[in-house]
Amino acid sequence: MGHTAYLLLGSNVGERKQNLEQAIDQIGRHAGIVKARSSTYETEPWGLKEQDFFLNLAIEISTDLTPEALMAKLKDIESAIGQPKETKWGPRAIDIDILYYDDLILETETLKIPHPQIGNRNFVLIPLIEIAGDFIDPRSNMTLDDLYDRCKDTGEVFIYEE
């Protein structure tokens, strides 16, 4: 497995924790080897506030898939677990984003790596820092800790206690 990718998973519909676990299992079976995972966090919705809180976590995987093939596989996993989101930033059973893929900077019509909103979202940075705090963002050349220090997001992020 030649590439390291960091993914963010989120769910706010149905059995949120079970949706995350099912997605991690499917990622391990079909997309790569899961090398690390953060704690699970309960987070305020971002963008569209009038919806249930999310559970979020970050994982590190090792994969042989190209970024495009990885994204296609993740979309298949999302579809298998639940209905696709109907509204941008809206409720969903599972959402899986590629945050980083090695130190690649990629911008196509359908895929942007690093994810363009990493530095603007506490619910992304906090779990990601837990598993990759020393990672250098290839776009800004800053550590994730530095990005977090500059983040203006005031959304609440709590460790999830079942």
N, C-alpha and C positions, 0 to 999 in steps of 0.2 A: 504494500500500500504506500504509494509515493507522495500523496499530498495531504496536508493538514487543512481542515475546514472547521470553522466555528459557526455553529448554528444557534438560532434562538427559536424556542418553541413556545407557543402560547395557546391557551384555551379558556373560553368563558361560557361555553354552552355544554349542557349535559354533565356527565361525570368528568369534570375537568382533569383531575389527577389521573384517572384511568386513561383519558385521551392522550395525555402526555406520555404515560408509560407505554401505551400501545404504539405511539409514534416512535419512541426510542427503540423499542423492539423491532419495528419494521425498518428503521434506518439501519440498525445493526445487521439485519438480514439482507437488505437490498442495496444499501448505499455505501457502507464502509464499516470499519471497526470503531465502536464508541470507546474513546480513550479516557475521557473525563466528563463529568457532569456536575453542574452547580447544584446548590440547594434549590428547592422550589420556593418561589416568591409569589405572594399575592399582591397584585398591582392594580392601581386605578387605570381605567381605560384612557387611552391617549387618542386625541383627535375627536372622536365621537364619545362624549362623556356619558350620555344617557343609555347606559347598558351595564350589565353585571361586571364585577371585577374579574380580572384575568388571573390565571396561574401561569407563570413564566419560568423557564429555566434555560440555561445555556449548556451546550455540549460541544466537545471537541471530537472530531472524527478523523480517522485516517482513511483515505479513499483513493482508488485508482480512476474514478470517474472524472471526466472533464467537468468544468463548472456548468456547462449547459446540460450535460447528461445528469449531473447531480440535481440540478434544479428540476428537470423533468421527473426524476425519480421521486423527489420530495413532493411535487404536485400530485403524483399518483398516490402517494401515501396519504396526503391530505384528503383526496377524494375518497379513498377507501375508508377513512375514519369518520368522515362526516360531510354534510352538504358544504359546498364551497360558500365562502362569504358572499353575501348579496350586496353589501354596501362597503365602500372603502372605509377602513378602520372599524367596520361593524362587527357584530357578534359572529363567532365561529367556533366550531368544535375543535379545530386544530389549525394552527398557522405555523409554518416552518420557514424561516428566513435564513439565507446564507449571509452571514455577517462578514466573514473573511474566508479567503481561499489562498493559502500560503500568504505571500505578500503581493499578490496580484492586484492590479488595478484594471478593471474591465468595465466598459460602458457600451452596452448594446441596446437595441430597442426593448428587449425583454429582461435584461439582467444587468444589474449594477453591483459591482464588488469593488471595494467594500460597500456594504449597505449604506446608502447616503444619509440615513438618519441616526446612525450609531451615537454620534456626539451630542444629540439633542434629546436623548431618552434615558432617564434613570433606569427604567425597567429592562433596558438592554445592557447598560453599562454595569450595573451592580452584579448580576449573575455572571457576566462575562469576566469581570475583574476577579471574581472568585476562582475561576479556573485558568485565567490567562492574564493576570495583572501586569506582567512585564512585556506583554505583546506590544510591538510598535505599530501603530496605525500607518500603513504605507502612504496614505494620502496626506496626512498632516505631519508625519514623522514624530508624533507624540505618543507617549505611553497611554494605555487606557486610563490609568490613574489621573494623568494630566487632563485627558478629555473629560473625565468625571468632574475634576476640579473646576472646569470651565463650563460645564453643562448648566443651563438655566432652567431645566425642567424641575418643577416643584411637585410632580406627581408622587404619591406615596408608594413605597415599596417595602413590604414586610416579609419576613421569613414566614412561610406557610406552615401552620401547625394543624395537623389533622385532628 
